[in-house]
Amino acid sequence: MIKEIRTISAESLGNLCIREGFYKRGNNVQYGNLLYELSSDKKNLTTKNIIAIATDIKKHSITDRDVENICFHVACICNSYFINDEI
């Protein structure tokens, strides 16, 4: 069976926040939680993880964008790998 593995780097997520003007309401501890606990420490990001990341970004941002739009941007910067676990 072929499986998709999704990862994201703290650097990519930080660059997204800077580029899009996100996370202006978060402090260093909250931002660190976003970059490491919610994202880059995960071995395989699920849709639920991406929604949690986007919800956290929305909560700490001054933006009119909805969570769905932020999810799209987060998903676009993910790295996707496909593995065959039957081999």
RAWO-V750949 format. One record per helix or strand of 3 or more residues. SS is the DSSP state (~ for helix, > for strand). FROM is the first residue (numbers start at 1). TO is the last residue. If there is no record, write none. Layout:
BEGIN
SS,FROM,TO ; SS,FROM,TO
END
This chain:
BEGIN
>,2,7 ; ~,10,20 ; ~,28,40 ; ~,47,59 ; ~,67,76 ; >,79,84
END
